[in-house]
Structure formats: structure tokens, C-alpha cells
Amino acid sequence: MSLVRSLERAEVDAFYTLNEGRLASVTREFTEHFSGRVLYAVKANPLPKILHTVSRAGVAGFDVASLAEAHLVHSTIPGARSWFMNPVKSRRDIERTFRDLGVRDYVFDCEAELRKLLEVLPLHDPEIRIYVRFKCSATCAIIDLNGKFGASPAEASRLLDLVNAQSRWTTGLSFHPGSQTIVVDPYLHGIRAAVDIIEAASPAPTALDIGGGFPGHYLNFPYHSPLRMLSEITKLVRRTDALKRVELLCEPGRALVHDSISLFCRVILRKGEALYCGAGIYSGLSPARQCFLLPARAWRGGQPIQTEEWQDFIIFGPTCDSMDRLGFSYSLPRDLSEGDWIEFQNVGAYTDMARFNGFSVDKIVAIGQDELTMLPAAIQ
Ligand SMILES: *Cc1c(COP(=O)(O)O)cnc(C)c1O
């Protein structure tokens, strides 16, 4: 069903649009600007259609955080390779991903996690590559991950020695500067810290994974474009001798997927300057809960409303929970009323499809192609 017909029919109060062409071109540009392997971080959006599109557009594999994600990749794209880059894994997940799903790349950041890997995986298999995740000293991320993960650089060196002493595995290093990192500096710091560790290690690690975290476009943050960040990263890598024989990887999620999905919600009730909409933080708008001011526009009669008169609105979702309110007010046409639609753009990353109070959004309209079709899919 076309976008216009979806807007005109009263069947649902919210639906997503997915612009596959946009997703493919963003992914292609990203992979062309990075001088290494680009893995897609599945947790940013695991919709099978997205996995297919980024795979066709040039990603070299998938960063998975659980056995379930590794299964999803395996069953969605036969032959695709997964990297298990969560520093915390159960023994069962390590064993099954290795035995059943062909995973050979694992990350850890402490001795107790290494012990699990040493006890579960075959010690003499040089195809296995084990990455030590270290902490970035400088971060500039809106969502910092260093509090949770990462060994100090000195500890990372010690952990590499332990791997080399006890196995024939290949080693690598990884860091993650945190999600929505808005400038390139933390990546450059991280790469320099990795070089120090690489130069001190013997044998030297053969891979460096600089993580995800590249920023998306939201209205409340200035940010460097990911492509500009990638060219600065490439410049540094090219002039660093210690990285000549090191394979480079990165794991973007948000930057690839965020701006190919919009969420359309119908205005169900207007009460003064409050709008109660067909979707809220429990059904698709979780990115707008606190951190992000999403680009948004209003639609009426199948097209965007043109107006000179604007007003700030408080936006509530449809549930009975008072927390179901967006973290910012949104400037929308002053005469917005029941039955109009609001399009929240750039919701593609970390959109939360949890059902709450019986409200959910499980329709996706494909746009941006020659034909506009309604897909009966739910984001899993
Ligand atoms: C979440 C995560 C990513 C993706 O982060 P984005 O901010 O979406 O790019 C990549 N790698 C790891 C290890 C992660 O935990």
C-alpha cells in the first residue's frame, strides 16, 4: 500500500516507512570511505530487510551481541559471517556460536571472561581471533560505554600476553568510543593508544576494531559527518607504520540505519498544546525519550502541511503511563488537530518495538523506490 493511502486509511494509528535506497547508499558510502572491514552492529536494528540491504550494499559481516543475534544473521543471510563482540558472553553462547554458526571472532576485557573462552574453544585453532577490548581515555559520546566495558591499556597488554601464552589463537584489539560520538577525536585517541599496545606486544595483534558510535543526525547536536570522520581516521592509519600489517574493522549501527526509517503517528487527541499520538516511547519513539530531538514534520491529506504558523507542542504517546512523553517539545503547525499525522524522522536506530498497554507499531511501508508497497513485517 502506498504512503498516501496508508495516511488516508484509518486502519492504524502509526506505521514506519523504510527507505531502502537511502539505507543502501549510506552504507555504500560508509564502506567506500573506510579502509578496512565494515561490520553492521545488528543491535541497532535487526529487521531482516535491513540485514539484507546492508549486506548487499557492502558490509563485510555482522557484529552480534548474543546467540540470538548470531542465529538471526545465520538464518537471514546464509553464509554471512558474524563477529561476537560483546565482552560478556555465556559459555553456552560461546560454544554454540563457534560450533553451529561458524563464529571465529570473540572479544573479552578481563581474565574471567578469557578463562571461559580458553575452556570452551579449541586452543590450537589459529583461525580463532580473540580481541582485547580496552577503554578509550577520551570520549565525547552522548551514550558512554566505558563505564561498563574495557580494560586499561596496561591490563590489555597483560591479557594479550595471557592469550599468547595459553593458545595459538590470533589476537586483535578493540575499543568503542560510545554511541553518538559527535567528533572524531576519541577515535584518533583510541587508535594511538592501540598503536602503543601493538608495539609492545609479541606477537603483535593483527586486527584493530575501532568500534561503532558514529553519529546520526538529530536536531539537538552539532556533529561531524561520519564520512569526514572516516577520512581523518584513514589519514592517521596511513601514516602509522605499526598499522601497516593490521586489519582494520569498525562496527557502525546508528550511522548506517538511523535515517532510513520514519515513524508516522496519527494525532488522536489535541488538548491545548499537548498532542496525544498513535505511538510513543513504548512503541517506536524510544530514541526520542530523553537524548534525541528528532526531525519531524506534519502531514494532512496525504502531503506535508505547508504553513507559516508554528507552535511548540508537548507530545504524548497513547499509553496510560505518564512517562510516555517525548523528552523535547516539537515545533509543528499551529492548527494541527485530530486526524493529522506527525512524521518523526531518523528513528531507525535503537527503535524499541516493545509492546506496552497493547500498543505497538507493526506495519512498515517501503518508500523511496519506484513502487510503494506495504510490508507485513514487524521489527523483531
Ligand atoms: C552498540 C555497539 C555498536 C554499535 O554502536 P552504534 O553507536 O550504533 O554505532 C558497535 N559495537 C559494539 C561492541 C556495540 O556494543
The ligand as a MOL file (V3000), in Angstrom:
LIG
                    3D

  0  0  0     0  0            999 V3000
M  V30 BEGIN CTAB
M  V30 COUNTS 15 15 0 0 0
M  V30 BEGIN ATOM
M  V30 1 C 26.3550 -0.9460 20.2830 0
M  V30 2 C 27.6210 -1.3540 19.7080 0
M  V30 3 C 27.9470 -0.9910 18.3930 0
M  V30 4 C 27.1050 -0.0590 17.5620 0
M  V30 5 O 27.1010 1.2290 18.0940 0
M  V30 6 P 26.4500 2.4460 17.2800 0
M  V30 7 O 26.5050 3.5790 18.2200 0
M  V30 8 O 25.0550 2.0510 16.9220 0
M  V30 9 O 27.2770 2.6440 16.0500 0
M  V30 10 C 29.1170 -1.4910 17.8540 0
M  V30 11 N 29.9230 -2.3050 18.5780 0
M  V30 12 C 29.6390 -2.6820 19.8320 0
M  V30 13 C 30.5830 -3.5760 20.5440 0
M  V30 14 C 28.4960 -2.2160 20.4430 0
M  V30 15 O 28.2340 -2.5580 21.7120 0
M  V30 END ATOM
M  V30 BEGIN BOND
M  V30 1 1 1 2
M  V30 2 1 2 3
M  V30 3 2 2 14
M  V30 4 1 3 4
M  V30 5 2 3 10
M  V30 6 1 4 5
M  V30 7 1 5 6
M  V30 8 2 6 7
M  V30 9 1 6 8
M  V30 10 1 6 9
M  V30 11 1 10 11
M  V30 12 2 11 12
M  V30 13 1 12 13
M  V30 14 1 12 14
M  V30 15 1 14 15
M  V30 END BOND
M  V30 END CTAB
M  END
